Amino acid sequence: MAKRIITVLGSTGKQGGSVVKSILEDSNASSQFHVRAVTRDPAKEGAKSLASLGAEGDLNDKDSLHAAIKGAYGVFSVTNFWELFSAEAEEKQGRAVADVCKAEGVKHLVWSSLLNVNKLSHGVLPNVHHFDAKANVEEYIRSLGLPASFFLPGFYMSNLPKKSLRDMGNGKWALALPMPADSPMPLFDTEADTGKFVKAMFLNEQKVLGKRIYGATAYYTPTEILDQFKELFPQTGKDTVFSQLPGHVFKGILASTGAPEPIQEEMLQNMRLMPEFGYYGGDTLDSSLAVRNYPSTCFGFSPTETPKILSEKPTTWKEYAKNNEAFAGLN
């Protein structure tokens, strides 16, 4: 049987690159799927290693999208708000992908989505545009009747080392965030784990069509993040503290990096989402994580739960921190 084509849009990014790598390195998936790795810039360093798989595609050009998607069984698509800092542009790109998938008869679109924070918060947090734009595209995809499932990545673990969790300049480390110490954060190793989830979604099409899959290992609080950091690096960690930043201080830190005020406010509201309304609106991760082909008891789930999708466990915060270059040399 001929392999089915999966077009991966944004193949040189963290999410798309993970999907390409995960399929190619999995004997089961690679025996079923041929990856068509699409990038806007084939000269880009990350694209050179994908040259044999590659196709050019511009999310702003429907003709090039048709060429990239034609003949594909499945499509993984992710848009990058931060490239243009425009929710309108991101929505336009996402709608274009959906329209082309519909026209080309794609059987399974996996859209990298997020919740609509404005709706979830009843207008309290109206400026988390990089969430809302993706959610609006999800709504549009559903309105088309397009066979699709929705992957919602959690809070990137990469946002912690040397950013929120860093050496304060005197050898003492601190975790500083504009939220209480008991706030639930769904941590996710984007580069290592996006592919694990998305590959499983393609392999289990009938179980996920129309559904949302949350991409996160577990909810961790800032206290738990620090406790595990201290377990890994007891000498460094003995003086490490958590600092709950006032909103204006957090925005001031962003301002010092050159971020304009609208982005400062967007990121503050993004952080407020977790303690005030829940990153996933208060949903548990069970329905996404209790779908694995390895023993569910190793993550605290009931052994009576039926494994369904994941064949590889997602990366824990402790595993990520242990191997992160930012923490190299700590003890």
C-alpha positions, 0 to 999 in steps of 0.5 A: 500500500502506498504511503499517505502524504502528511504535509507539515506546514511550518516544518522548521519551527518548534512544533512542525519540526517536532512532528517531522522528526517524530514521524520519520524516527518512528518505524510504524508511522514512517511505514504509513506516512510520507512527510512533505515538509513545507517551509516559507524559506527553503534556504533557511538553515533548518530547511536544508536538512529537510530538502529531500522532503521539502516543498515551498509554501507561503501561508499568505499565498493560496496558490502555493498552499494548493501546491503544498497540500495537493494529494495529501491525506493529512495536514499539520498546521501551525501559525506564528502570531509573533512573526507579524504581531497581528491576530488578523494576519494569523486568522487570515493565514489559518482560514486560508489553510482551512479553505485549501484543505477543504478544496483539496479533499484533505482527510485529516487536518490537525490544527495547532489551536488554543482556547479563546481567552476573551470568551473563557474569561467573559471579557476580563482578559480581552487581549490574549490575541495569540490564543484568540486568533487560533481559537477563531480559526478552530471555530472556522474549521469546524464551520466548514465541516472539515475532518479535523482535530485540534492540538492545544500545546501547553505552557512551553518549558523553554519559557522557564530556564534563564527567563523566569527561572534564572541566576539573579546575578549573585549565584542565587537563582529565583523563579519570578512570575506574575501569579501565586505560587499555587497556580496550575501551569500545564508544562510542555516540552514543545520540541520533544513532545509535539510530534509524540501527540500529533503523530499519535493523532494521525495514527488514531484518526477516528478516535480524535476527529473533532476533538481537542488534545491537550499537549502537556505533561502535567499541571505544575505549580511554581512551588512544584517547579522549584521543588524539583529544581532543588531536588536536581540541584541541591547546592544551587537550589538551597537558596532558590526562591519564588517571587510573585511579581506585581503586574507592573513589575512584570510589564517593566521587565518586558519593556526592558527587552523592547516589547511594546506596551500592547505586547506587555499587556498581552503577556501579563493577561496570558499569565493571569489566565492560569490562576484566574481561569485555567489555561485549559479552562479548568479541564483536567489532562486525563482525556489527553494523557490517559491515552497511551500504550504504556502502563497508565499507573506510572503516571498515577492513572487508574489501571482500568483506563484503556490505553488509546493513543500515545505510545511515548510518554511526554517529557517531565519537568524534571527530565527537561531541567536535568538535560537543559543547557541553561542549567549545565554545571549546576549542582 
